[in-house]
Amino acid sequence: MTRGDAPAVESPDRARRLKESIALLVATAATALGLGLVPSWSASPCHVAAVLGGLTILLLFVTRWFGERAVAFEIRLAAAFLASMPLVYIASWFFTEESRVSLWVELAALPLYAGFSALGLRRSPWFLVIGVAAHGLGWDLWHRASAVVPTWYAEACLLVDLGLALYFAARVPVWRASRRQGSSRGGR
């Protein structure tokens, strides 16, 4: 660069897309690490959830490929992912010798994460980010010492949740812009 040349300035849109791409790659790596923790494959609720976590990442790549046309779907996918998280733990309870009290604890998570999901759809997408991150840092870490799910699942779910929370956080500006455009056109 010569003395008179101005430094290249990245556009905010390009910088945002780069940040989103890096976050999606981190989420993909975290999910791959999580899938690597699976000791063997069978048809338990935890194994099904591990496969669905991998499919969620694939769907996020598809939504990114479709661009703005798929943003509404992507937000709903994030909300469905969050709301369905407790189902794995509830289904897994039936395969354990845990007490009924433990089942009630698992059932209590349903309205909690469904509430974060609904708030994420209706109020602010940050509730989706907070809900997914809280599930990983709270629920999954706590379940490492629980007999409801295997330790490998709690650790894998933690990795997936934190990776997805990072990606969802990077997508919040796009999700908000999409919501504003939808309301300015008479949408929700």
BABA-367125 format. One record per residue: residue in one letter; x, y, z of N, C-alpha, C, CB in turn. Coordinates in nm, 3 decimals, padded with zeros to 5 digits. Glycine has a CB too. Example, Ala and Ser with C-alpha at 12.3 -4.5 7.8 and 13.67 -1.06 7.14 Angstrom:
{r 'a' {01.319 -00.569 00.780} {01.230 -00.450 00.780} {01.320 -00.330 00.780} {01.131 -00.447 00.905}}
{r 's' {01.285 -00.225 00.708} {01.367 -00.106 00.714} {01.290 00.003 00.787} {01.408 -00.060 00.572}}
END
This chain:
{r 'm' {00.085 -00.116 00.000} {00.000 00.000 00.000} {00.090 00.123 00.000} {-00.097 -00.001 00.122}}
{r 't' {00.057 00.216 -00.086} {00.135 00.339 -00.090} {00.080 00.437 00.011} {00.133 00.401 -00.231}}
{r 'r' {00.154 00.545 00.028} {00.119 00.642 00.130} {-00.018 00.705 00.109} {00.222 00.749 00.135}}
{r 'g' {-00.061 00.722 -00.012} {-00.189 00.788 -00.041} {-00.308 00.694 -00.040} {-00.181 00.855 -00.173}}
{r 'd' {-00.282 00.563 -00.036} {-00.393 00.468 -00.038} {-00.463 00.463 00.097} {-00.343 00.327 -00.076}}
{r 'a' {-00.597 00.457 00.091} {-00.675 00.441 00.214} {-00.680 00.293 00.249} {-00.820 00.500 00.198}}
{r 'p' {-00.680 00.262 00.376} {-00.690 00.120 00.414} {-00.826 00.064 00.372} {-00.670 00.103 00.566}}
{r 'a' {-00.825 -00.062 00.337} {-00.950 -00.126 00.297} {-01.042 -00.136 00.418} {-00.925 -00.267 00.235}}
{r 'v' {-01.167 -00.097 00.400} {-01.265 -00.101 00.507} {-01.368 -00.208 00.473} {-01.332 00.039 00.528}}
{r 'e' {-01.387 -00.300 00.565} {-01.488 -00.403 00.544} {-01.626 -00.344 00.567} {-01.464 -00.525 00.637}}
{r 's' {-01.720 -00.384 00.486} {-01.857 -00.339 00.508} {-01.911 -00.410 00.632} {-01.946 -00.366 00.384}}
{r 'p' {-02.002 -00.343 00.704} {-02.061 -00.408 00.823} {-02.131 -00.539 00.788} {-02.160 -00.312 00.891}}
{r 'd' {-02.193 -00.545 00.670} {-02.263 -00.666 00.629} {-02.164 -00.781 00.607} {-02.344 -00.641 00.501}}
{r 'r' {-02.052 -00.750 00.546} {-01.950 -00.853 00.522} {-01.891 -00.901 00.654} {-01.839 -00.799 00.431}}
{r 'a' {-01.865 -00.810 00.746} {-01.811 -00.847 00.877} {-01.912 -00.933 00.953} {-01.776 -00.720 00.958}}
{r 'r' {-02.040 -00.899 00.945} {-02.144 -00.978 01.012} {-02.151 -01.118 00.954} {-02.281 -00.909 00.998}}
{r 'r' {-02.145 -01.129 00.822} {-02.150 -01.262 00.758} {-02.029 -01.345 00.796} {-02.158 -01.248 00.605}}
{r 'l' {-01.913 -01.282 00.806} {-01.792 -01.354 00.847} {-01.808 -01.405 00.991} {-01.668 -01.262 00.836}}
{r 'k' {-01.858 -01.320 01.079} {-01.879 -01.360 01.218} {-01.978 -01.477 01.226} {-01.931 -01.240 01.301}}
{r 'e' {-02.085 -01.470 01.148} {-02.184 -01.579 01.145} {-02.121 -01.709 01.094} {-02.304 -01.540 01.058}}
{r 's' {-02.040 -01.698 00.990} {-01.976 -01.817 00.933} {-01.881 -01.882 01.033} {-01.901 -01.781 00.805}}
{r 'i' {-01.804 -01.800 01.102} {-01.712 -01.853 01.204} {-01.792 -01.918 01.316} {-01.622 -01.740 01.261}}
{r 'a' {-01.900 -01.854 01.359} {-01.983 -01.911 01.466} {-02.045 -02.043 01.422} {-02.094 -01.812 01.507}}
{r 'l' {-02.089 -02.053 01.297} {-02.147 -02.178 01.248} {-02.040 -02.288 01.241} {-02.211 -02.157 01.109}}
{r 'l' {-01.920 -02.250 01.202} {-01.811 -02.349 01.200} {-01.777 -02.397 01.341} {-01.686 -02.289 01.133}}
{r 'v' {-01.777 -02.306 01.438} {-01.753 -02.344 01.577} {-01.865 -02.437 01.625} {-01.744 -02.219 01.669}}
{r 'a' {-01.991 -02.403 01.593} {-02.104 -02.489 01.631} {-02.092 -02.626 01.566} {-02.238 -02.423 01.592}}
{r 't' {-02.047 -02.629 01.442} {-02.028 -02.756 01.371} {-01.919 -02.838 01.438} {-01.994 -02.731 01.223}}
{r 'a' {-01.808 -02.775 01.471} {-01.698 -02.846 01.538} {-01.741 -02.897 01.675} {-01.575 -02.754 01.552}}
{r 'a' {-01.816 -02.814 01.750} {-01.864 -02.857 01.881} {-01.959 -02.975 01.868} {-01.935 -02.740 01.953}}
{r 't' {-02.045 -02.973 01.767} {-02.137 -03.084 01.745} {-02.060 -03.210 01.704} {-02.240 -03.047 01.637}}
{r 'a' {-01.961 -03.194 01.618} {-01.879 -03.310 01.578} {-01.807 -03.369 01.699} {-01.777 -03.269 01.469}}
{r 'l' {-01.754 -03.283 01.786} {-01.689 -03.332 01.909} {-01.790 -03.405 01.996} {-01.625 -03.215 01.988}}
{r 'g' {-01.910 -03.349 02.006} {-02.016 -03.412 02.083} {-02.052 -03.549 02.027} {-02.139 -03.324 02.087}}
{r 'l' {-02.066 -03.556 01.896} {-02.098 -03.685 01.833} {-01.984 -03.785 01.853} {-02.126 -03.666 01.683}}
{r 'g' {-01.863 -03.734 01.863} {-01.748 -03.821 01.888} {-01.749 -03.882 02.028} {-01.621 -03.743 01.868}}
{r 'l' {-01.827 -03.825 02.119} {-01.837 -03.879 02.254} {-01.931 -03.999 02.263} {-01.883 -03.772 02.350}}
{r 'v' {-02.010 -04.020 02.159} {-02.105 -04.132 02.160} {-02.026 -04.262 02.159} {-02.203 -04.125 02.037}}
{r 'p' {-02.042 -04.346 02.264} {-01.959 -04.467 02.273} {-01.999 -04.576 02.174} {-01.966 -04.522 02.413}}
{r 's' {-02.127 -04.584 02.146} {-02.178 -04.682 02.050} {-02.315 -04.634 02.006} {-02.184 -04.828 02.111}}
{r 'w' {-02.364 -04.689 01.900} {-02.492 -04.641 01.847} {-02.601 -04.742 01.871} {-02.481 -04.609 01.698}}
{r 's' {-02.713 -04.694 01.926} {-02.833 -04.777 01.947} {-02.954 -04.685 01.934} {-02.830 -04.849 02.088}}
{r 'a' {-03.067 -04.732 01.972} {-03.190 -04.654 01.952} {-03.242 -04.592 02.081} {-03.297 -04.741 01.891}}
{r 's' {-03.155 -04.552 02.170} {-03.200 -04.486 02.293} {-03.236 -04.341 02.263} {-03.090 -04.494 02.403}}
{r 'p' {-03.314 -04.276 02.353} {-03.346 -04.134 02.332} {-03.221 -04.046 02.316} {-03.430 -04.083 02.447}}
{r 'c' {-03.116 -04.078 02.390} {-02.993 -03.997 02.380} {-02.927 -04.012 02.243} {-02.894 -04.038 02.490}}
{r 'h' {-02.929 -04.131 02.189} {-02.870 -04.153 02.057} {-02.952 -04.082 01.949} {-02.860 -04.304 02.027}}
{r 'v' {-03.084 -04.089 01.962} {-03.172 -04.019 01.866} {-03.146 -03.868 01.875} {-03.323 -04.052 01.895}}
{r 'a' {-03.134 -03.817 01.997} {-03.107 -03.673 02.014} {-02.972 -03.634 01.955} {-03.112 -03.636 02.162}}
{r 'a' {-02.873 -03.719 01.967} {-02.741 -03.690 01.910} {-02.752 -03.677 01.758} {-02.639 -03.800 01.948}}
{r 'v' {-02.826 -03.768 01.698} {-02.846 -03.761 01.552} {-02.921 -03.633 01.515} {-02.923 -03.886 01.500}}
{r 'l' {-03.025 -03.600 01.593} {-03.101 -03.477 01.565} {-03.017 -03.351 01.583} {-03.224 -03.470 01.657}}
{r 'g' {-02.922 -03.354 01.677} {-02.830 -03.241 01.691} {-02.746 -03.223 01.566} {-02.738 -03.261 01.813}}
{r 'g' {-02.698 -03.333 01.510} {-02.623 -03.327 01.385} {-02.708 -03.278 01.270} {-02.565 -03.462 01.351}}
{r 'l' {-02.833 -03.324 01.264} {-02.925 -03.278 01.158} {-02.958 -03.130 01.173} {-03.054 -03.359 01.161}}
{r 't' {-02.964 -03.082 01.296} {-02.989 -02.939 01.318} {-02.878 -02.856 01.256} {-03.001 -02.908 01.470}}
{r 'i' {-02.754 -02.898 01.276} {-02.641 -02.826 01.215} {-02.654 -02.827 01.063} {-02.506 -02.889 01.258}}
{r 'l' {-02.687 -02.941 01.006} {-02.704 -02.949 00.860} {-02.814 -02.855 00.813} {-02.737 -03.093 00.817}}
{r 'l' {-02.925 -02.850 00.887} {-03.034 -02.759 00.849} {-02.990 -02.613 00.857} {-03.155 -02.782 00.941}}
{r 'l' {-02.904 -02.581 00.952} {-02.855 -02.443 00.962} {-02.768 -02.407 00.842} {-02.775 -02.423 01.092}}
{r 'f' {-02.692 -02.503 00.792} {-02.617 -02.476 00.669} {-02.713 -02.453 00.552} {-02.521 -02.595 00.637}}
{r 'v' {-02.821 -02.528 00.547} {-02.920 -02.511 00.440} {-02.987 -02.374 00.451} {-03.027 -02.623 00.446}}
{r 't' {-03.023 -02.334 00.573} {-03.088 -02.203 00.588} {-02.992 -02.091 00.549} {-03.137 -02.183 00.732}}
{r 'r' {-02.865 -02.105 00.582} {-02.768 -02.004 00.540} {-02.758 -01.998 00.388} {-02.630 -02.032 00.601}}
{r 'w' {-02.765 -02.114 00.324} {-02.754 -02.121 00.178} {-02.873 -02.051 00.112} {-02.744 -02.267 00.131}}
{r 'f' {-02.991 -02.066 00.171} {-03.111 -02.002 00.115} {-03.121 -01.855 00.151} {-03.236 -02.074 00.163}}
{r 'g' {-03.039 -01.807 00.239} {-03.033 -01.665 00.273} {-03.159 -01.613 00.340} {-03.008 -01.586 00.149}}
{r 'e' {-03.198 -01.492 00.301} {-03.310 -01.424 00.366} {-03.440 -01.502 00.357} {-03.329 -01.288 00.305}}
{r 'r' {-03.456 -01.582 00.253} {-03.579 -01.660 00.236} {-03.600 -01.760 00.348} {-03.579 -01.731 00.103}}
{r 'a' {-03.494 -01.800 00.415} {-03.503 -01.905 00.517} {-03.488 -01.854 00.659} {-03.400 -02.010 00.490}}
{r 'v' {-03.479 -01.723 00.678} {-03.456 -01.668 00.812} {-03.571 -01.704 00.906} {-03.438 -01.516 00.805}}
{r 'a' {-03.694 -01.689 00.862} {-03.809 -01.721 00.948} {-03.806 -01.868 00.989} {-03.942 -01.689 00.877}}
{r 'f' {-03.770 -01.956 00.896} {-03.759 -02.098 00.928} {-03.647 -02.121 01.030} {-03.732 -02.182 00.801}}
{r 'e' {-03.535 -02.053 01.012} {-03.421 -02.070 01.102} {-03.458 -02.031 01.245} {-03.302 -01.986 01.053}}
{r 'i' {-03.532 -01.922 01.260} {-03.574 -01.879 01.394} {-03.664 -01.985 01.456} {-03.647 -01.743 01.388}}
{r 'r' {-03.756 -02.037 01.378} {-03.847 -02.142 01.429} {-03.771 -02.271 01.460} {-03.959 -02.170 01.326}}
{r 'l' {-03.670 -02.301 01.382} {-03.587 -02.418 01.409} {-03.516 -02.402 01.543} {-03.483 -02.439 01.295}}
{r 'a' {-03.461 -02.283 01.568} {-03.394 -02.257 01.695} {-03.493 -02.270 01.811} {-03.331 -02.116 01.695}}
{r 'a' {-03.613 -02.218 01.793} {-03.715 -02.226 01.898} {-03.759 -02.371 01.922} {-03.836 -02.140 01.861}}
{r 'a' {-03.776 -02.447 01.816} {-03.815 -02.588 01.830} {-03.704 -02.668 01.897} {-03.849 -02.649 01.692}}
{r 'f' {-03.581 -02.639 01.861} {-03.466 -02.706 01.923} {-03.468 -02.683 02.073} {-03.333 -02.656 01.862}}
{r 'l' {-03.485 -02.557 02.113} {-03.486 -02.522 02.254} {-03.604 -02.586 02.327} {-03.490 -02.370 02.270}}
{r 'a' {-03.723 -02.576 02.271} {-03.842 -02.629 02.338} {-03.838 -02.781 02.352} {-03.967 -02.588 02.262}}
{r 's' {-03.771 -02.848 02.259} {-03.771 -02.995 02.262} {-03.660 -03.054 02.349} {-03.757 -03.049 02.122}}
{r 'm' {-03.567 -02.972 02.395} {-03.455 -03.024 02.474} {-03.497 -03.111 02.593} {-03.373 -02.909 02.525}}
{r 'p' {-03.596 -03.071 02.672} {-03.633 -03.153 02.788} {-03.690 -03.290 02.752} {-03.734 -03.079 02.873}}
{r 'l' {-03.739 -03.307 02.631} {-03.800 -03.434 02.592} {-03.702 -03.550 02.598} {-03.858 -03.423 02.453}}
{r 'v' {-03.577 -03.525 02.567} {-03.475 -03.630 02.572} {-03.458 -03.679 02.715} {-03.340 -03.577 02.516}}
{r 'y' {-03.455 -03.587 02.808} {-03.435 -03.622 02.948} {-03.557 -03.694 03.004} {-03.405 -03.496 03.032}}
{r 'i' {-03.675 -03.651 02.964} {-03.799 -03.717 03.008} {-03.804 -03.860 02.951} {-03.924 -03.637 02.963}}
{r 'a' {-03.779 -03.873 02.822} {-03.781 -04.007 02.761} {-03.673 -04.096 02.822} {-03.760 -03.996 02.609}}
{r 's' {-03.558 -04.041 02.851} {-03.449 -04.120 02.910} {-03.484 -04.168 03.050} {-03.321 -04.038 02.913}}
{r 'w' {-03.563 -04.091 03.122} {-03.603 -04.131 03.258} {-03.667 -04.269 03.257} {-03.699 -04.028 03.318}}
{r 'f' {-03.745 -04.299 03.152} {-03.816 -04.427 03.145} {-03.721 -04.546 03.129} {-03.914 -04.424 03.030}}
{r 'f' {-03.597 -04.520 03.093} {-03.498 -04.626 03.077} {-03.409 -04.640 03.201} {-03.412 -04.599 02.955}}
{r 't' {-03.443 -04.566 03.307} {-03.359 -04.568 03.427} {-03.437 -04.624 03.546} {-03.307 -04.427 03.459}}
{r 'e' {-03.368 -04.636 03.654} {-03.428 -04.678 03.781} {-03.448 -04.557 03.873} {-03.339 -04.785 03.852}}
{r 'e' {-03.447 -04.438 03.816} {-03.459 -04.316 03.896} {-03.598 -04.304 03.958} {-03.428 -04.193 03.811}}
{r 's' {-03.608 -04.226 04.064} {-03.733 -04.208 04.137} {-03.832 -04.121 04.061} {-03.705 -04.147 04.274}}
{r 'r' {-03.955 -04.122 04.109} {-04.059 -04.036 04.049} {-04.026 -03.889 04.069} {-04.197 -04.069 04.108}}
{r 'v' {-03.960 -03.858 04.179} {-03.919 -03.720 04.203} {-03.832 -03.672 04.088} {-03.843 -03.707 04.338}}
{r 's' {-03.744 -03.757 04.044} {-03.658 -03.724 03.932} {-03.739 -03.696 03.806} {-03.558 -03.837 03.906}}
{r 'l' {-03.845 -03.771 03.785} {-03.932 -03.746 03.669} {-03.995 -03.608 03.679} {-04.042 -03.854 03.659}}
{r 'w' {-04.040 -03.570 03.798} {-04.101 -03.438 03.815} {-04.001 -03.326 03.787} {-04.158 -03.424 03.957}}
{r 'v' {-03.878 -03.348 03.825} {-03.773 -03.248 03.795} {-03.758 -03.235 03.644} {-03.636 -03.289 03.861}}
{r 'e' {-03.754 -03.349 03.575} {-03.741 -03.346 03.428} {-03.862 -03.279 03.365} {-03.725 -03.489 03.373}}
{r 'l' {-03.981 -03.308 03.416} {-04.104 -03.248 03.361} {-04.109 -03.097 03.385} {-04.227 -03.314 03.423}}
{r 'a' {-04.050 -03.052 03.495} {-04.048 -02.908 03.526} {-03.971 -02.829 03.420} {-03.986 -02.884 03.664}}
{r 'a' {-03.880 -02.895 03.351} {-03.802 -02.825 03.249} {-03.886 -02.791 03.125} {-03.682 -02.912 03.207}}
{r 'l' {-03.992 -02.867 03.100} {-04.074 -02.842 02.981} {-04.126 -02.699 02.975} {-04.190 -02.937 02.977}}
{r 'p' {-04.200 -02.651 03.077} {-04.249 -02.513 03.067} {-04.136 -02.409 03.070} {-04.346 -02.485 03.181}}
{r 'l' {-04.028 -02.441 03.138} {-03.915 -02.347 03.144} {-03.857 -02.322 03.005} {-03.805 -02.401 03.238}}
{r 'y' {-03.820 -02.429 02.935} {-03.758 -02.411 02.804} {-03.860 -02.376 02.696} {-03.684 -02.538 02.764}}
{r 'a' {-03.984 -02.422 02.710} {-04.089 -02.379 02.618} {-04.115 -02.229 02.635} {-04.219 -02.460 02.641}}
{r 'g' {-04.106 -02.181 02.759} {-04.123 -02.038 02.785} {-04.014 -01.955 02.720} {-04.125 -02.013 02.935}}
{r 'f' {-03.890 -01.998 02.734} {-03.780 -01.928 02.667} {-03.801 -01.930 02.515} {-03.643 -01.992 02.703}}
{r 's' {-03.847 -02.042 02.465} {-03.872 -02.055 02.322} {-03.980 -01.957 02.275} {-03.913 -02.200 02.288}}
{r 'a' {-04.090 -01.952 02.349} {-04.200 -01.861 02.314} {-04.155 -01.715 02.323} {-04.322 -01.884 02.405}}
{r 'l' {-04.081 -01.683 02.428} {-04.030 -01.546 02.441} {-03.934 -01.512 02.327} {-03.958 -01.527 02.576}}
{r 'g' {-03.857 -01.611 02.285} {-03.765 -01.589 02.173} {-03.837 -01.561 02.043} {-03.675 -01.709 02.155}}
{r 'l' {-03.951 -01.624 02.025} {-04.030 -01.601 01.903} {-04.111 -01.472 01.910} {-04.124 -01.718 01.879}}
{r 'r' {-04.160 -01.439 02.028} {-04.252 -01.325 02.040} {-04.187 -01.194 02.084} {-04.360 -01.360 02.136}}
{r 'r' {-04.085 -01.202 02.168} {-04.026 -01.082 02.225} {-03.889 -01.047 02.164} {-04.012 -01.097 02.374}}
{r 's' {-03.794 -01.135 02.191} {-03.657 -01.108 02.145} {-03.586 -01.240 02.120} {-03.579 -01.024 02.250}}
{r 'p' {-03.514 -01.252 02.008} {-03.440 -01.374 01.982} {-03.331 -01.401 02.085} {-03.379 -01.369 01.846}}
{r 'w' {-03.297 -01.301 02.165} {-03.197 -01.324 02.269} {-03.244 -01.428 02.369} {-03.165 -01.193 02.341}}
{r 'f' {-03.376 -01.444 02.386} {-03.427 -01.548 02.475} {-03.391 -01.687 02.424} {-03.579 -01.535 02.491}}
{r 'l' {-03.383 -01.703 02.293} {-03.340 -01.831 02.236} {-03.194 -01.858 02.271} {-03.359 -01.833 02.082}}
{r 'v' {-03.112 -01.756 02.256} {-02.969 -01.768 02.289} {-02.952 -01.801 02.436} {-02.893 -01.637 02.254}}
{r 'i' {-03.019 -01.725 02.522} {-03.008 -01.745 02.666} {-03.059 -01.884 02.704} {-03.087 -01.636 02.743}}
{r 'g' {-03.171 -01.925 02.647} {-03.228 -02.056 02.680} {-03.138 -02.171 02.641} {-03.361 -02.072 02.612}}
{r 'v' {-03.081 -02.165 02.521} {-02.992 -02.274 02.476} {-02.864 -02.275 02.559} {-02.957 -02.257 02.325}}
{r 'a' {-02.807 -02.158 02.585} {-02.685 -02.152 02.667} {-02.714 -02.198 02.810} {-02.627 -02.008 02.668}}
{r 'a' {-02.827 -02.156 02.866} {-02.863 -02.196 03.003} {-02.884 -02.346 03.012} {-02.990 -02.122 03.050}}
{r 'h' {-02.942 -02.404 02.908} {-02.960 -02.549 02.908} {-02.824 -02.619 02.917} {-03.036 -02.594 02.781}}
{r 'g' {-02.730 -02.572 02.838} {-02.597 -02.633 02.842} {-02.527 -02.612 02.974} {-02.512 -02.577 02.731}}
{r 'l' {-02.522 -02.487 03.018} {-02.445 -02.455 03.138} {-02.514 -02.497 03.266} {-02.417 -02.308 03.142}}
{r 'g' {-02.646 -02.508 03.263} {-02.719 -02.548 03.383} {-02.762 -02.693 03.378} {-02.840 -02.460 03.401}}
{r 'w' {-02.851 -02.722 03.289} {-02.914 -02.854 03.282} {-02.813 -02.964 03.248} {-03.026 -02.854 03.180}}
{r 'd' {-02.735 -02.944 03.144} {-02.641 -03.048 03.101} {-02.531 -03.071 03.204} {-02.578 -03.011 02.968}}
{r 'l' {-02.474 -02.964 03.258} {-02.370 -02.981 03.359} {-02.424 -03.052 03.482} {-02.310 -02.845 03.399}}
{r 'w' {-02.545 -03.017 03.524} {-02.606 -03.081 03.639} {-02.631 -03.229 03.613} {-02.738 -03.010 03.675}}
{r 'h' {-02.670 -03.262 03.489} {-02.700 -03.401 03.455} {-02.575 -03.489 03.439} {-02.780 -03.405 03.329}}
{r 'r' {-02.457 -03.431 03.443} {-02.335 -03.514 03.438} {-02.331 -03.607 03.559} {-02.207 -03.425 03.434}}
{r 'a' {-02.391 -03.564 03.670} {-02.391 -03.644 03.793} {-02.525 -03.716 03.813} {-02.361 -03.555 03.915}}
{r 's' {-02.608 -03.719 03.711} {-02.740 -03.779 03.720} {-02.740 -03.915 03.651} {-02.846 -03.687 03.658}}
{r 'a' {-02.831 -04.001 03.693} {-02.843 -04.132 03.628} {-02.949 -04.129 03.518} {-02.878 -04.239 03.731}}
{r 'v' {-03.010 -04.014 03.495} {-03.116 -04.005 03.394} {-03.058 -04.018 03.254} {-03.193 -03.872 03.408}}
{r 'v' {-02.946 -03.953 03.229} {-02.879 -03.966 03.099} {-02.734 -04.008 03.124} {-02.886 -03.830 03.018}}
{r 'p' {-02.674 -04.075 03.026} {-02.532 -04.110 03.042} {-02.445 -03.984 03.043} {-02.488 -04.204 02.928}}
{r 't' {-02.333 -03.993 03.110} {-02.241 -03.878 03.117} {-02.200 -03.831 02.979} {-02.116 -03.915 03.199}}
{r 'w' {-02.175 -03.925 02.886} {-02.135 -03.885 02.751} {-02.241 -03.795 02.688} {-02.110 -04.008 02.663}}
{r 'y' {-02.369 -03.824 02.715} {-02.475 -03.743 02.654} {-02.477 -03.602 02.713} {-02.612 -03.811 02.673}}
{r 'a' {-02.468 -03.593 02.845} {-02.468 -03.461 02.909} {-02.352 -03.376 02.856} {-02.458 -03.475 03.063}}
{r 'e' {-02.235 -03.437 02.839} {-02.119 -03.364 02.788} {-02.136 -03.328 02.641} {-01.992 -03.447 02.807}}
{r 'a' {-02.189 -03.420 02.562} {-02.211 -03.392 02.419} {-02.316 -03.282 02.402} {-02.256 -03.520 02.346}}
{r 'c' {-02.421 -03.290 02.482} {-02.527 -03.189 02.474} {-02.473 -03.051 02.514} {-02.646 -03.228 02.564}}
{r 'l' {-02.387 -03.048 02.614} {-02.325 -02.922 02.654} {-02.248 -02.861 02.537} {-02.230 -02.944 02.775}}
{r 'l' {-02.168 -02.941 02.469} {-02.092 -02.891 02.354} {-02.185 -02.837 02.245} {-02.002 -03.001 02.298}}
{r 'v' {-02.287 -02.915 02.211} {-02.380 -02.874 02.106} {-02.451 -02.745 02.148} {-02.485 -02.986 02.077}}
{r 'd' {-02.500 -02.741 02.270} {-02.574 -02.623 02.317} {-02.489 -02.497 02.313} {-02.625 -02.646 02.460}}
{r 'l' {-02.366 -02.506 02.360} {-02.281 -02.386 02.361} {-02.245 -02.344 02.218} {-02.153 -02.412 02.442}}
{r 'g' {-02.219 -02.441 02.132} {-02.191 -02.407 01.992} {-02.310 -02.341 01.925} {-02.151 -02.532 01.915}}
{r 'l' {-02.429 -02.396 01.948} {-02.550 -02.337 01.887} {-02.582 -02.202 01.949} {-02.670 -02.432 01.903}}
{r 'a' {-02.563 -02.186 02.078} {-02.588 -02.056 02.141} {-02.499 -01.949 02.080} {-02.565 -02.065 02.294}}
{r 'l' {-02.373 -01.984 02.054} {-02.281 -01.890 01.989} {-02.332 -01.853 01.849} {-02.139 -01.951 01.981}}
{r 'y' {-02.372 -01.952 01.773} {-02.423 -01.926 01.638} {-02.551 -01.843 01.644} {-02.449 -02.058 01.563}}
{r 'f' {-02.644 -01.880 01.732} {-02.769 -01.805 01.742} {-02.741 -01.660 01.782} {-02.863 -01.872 01.844}}
{r 'a' {-02.645 -01.638 01.871} {-02.610 -01.502 01.910} {-02.560 -01.422 01.790} {-02.502 -01.503 02.021}}
{r 'a' {-02.482 -01.487 01.704} {-02.433 -01.419 01.584} {-02.547 -01.388 01.487} {-02.327 -01.506 01.514}}
{r 'r' {-02.654 -01.465 01.491} {-02.767 -01.447 01.400} {-02.872 -01.349 01.451} {-02.832 -01.579 01.373}}
{r 'v' {-02.866 -01.310 01.577} {-02.968 -01.221 01.634} {-02.990 -01.095 01.549} {-02.927 -01.180 01.775}}
{r 'p' {-02.887 -01.026 01.502} {-02.914 -00.906 01.420} {-02.996 -00.938 01.294} {-02.782 -00.840 01.380}}
{r 'v' {-02.969 -01.050 01.230} {-03.044 -01.088 01.111} {-03.188 -01.123 01.148} {-02.977 -01.208 01.040}}
{r 'w' {-03.204 -01.196 01.258} {-03.338 -01.234 01.302} {-03.421 -01.111 01.337} {-03.330 -01.329 01.422}}
{r 'r' {-03.358 -01.014 01.404} {-03.429 -00.890 01.440} {-03.466 -00.811 01.315} {-03.343 -00.803 01.534}}
{r 'a' {-03.375 -00.801 01.221} {-03.402 -00.728 01.097} {-03.516 -00.795 01.021} {-03.276 -00.720 01.008}}
{r 's' {-03.518 -00.925 01.018} {-03.624 -00.998 00.951} {-03.759 -00.972 01.017} {-03.594 -01.149 00.950}}
{r 'r' {-03.760 -00.970 01.148} {-03.883 -00.942 01.222} {-03.932 -00.800 01.193} {-03.861 -00.960 01.374}}
{r 'r' {-03.840 -00.703 01.189} {-03.879 -00.564 01.160} {-03.935 -00.554 01.019} {-03.759 -00.469 01.177}}
{r 'q' {-03.873 -00.621 00.924} {-03.922 -00.617 00.786} {-04.059 -00.682 00.776} {-03.824 -00.686 00.691}}
{r 'g' {-04.078 -00.792 00.849} {-04.208 -00.860 00.848} {-04.317 -00.773 00.906} {-04.200 -00.990 00.925}}
{r 's' {-04.288 -00.699 01.015} {-04.390 -00.613 01.071} {-04.415 -00.489 00.988} {-04.353 -00.573 01.210}}
{r 's' {-04.315 -00.442 00.914} {-04.338 -00.326 00.829} {-04.420 -00.361 00.705} {-04.205 -00.264 00.788}}
{r 'r' {-04.424 -00.491 00.671} {-04.504 -00.536 00.557} {-04.640 -00.585 00.602} {-04.432 -00.645 00.481}}
{r 'g' {-04.671 -00.569 00.730} {-04.800 -00.615 00.779} {-04.797 -00.756 00.831} {-04.901 -00.604 00.672}}
{r 'g' {-04.675 -00.812 00.847} {-04.661 -00.948 00.901} {-04.678 -00.946 01.050} {-04.524 -01.008 00.864}}
{r 'r' {-04.631 -01.051 01.117} {-04.646 -01.065 01.261} {-04.607 -00.942 01.330} {-04.567 -01.177 01.314}}
END
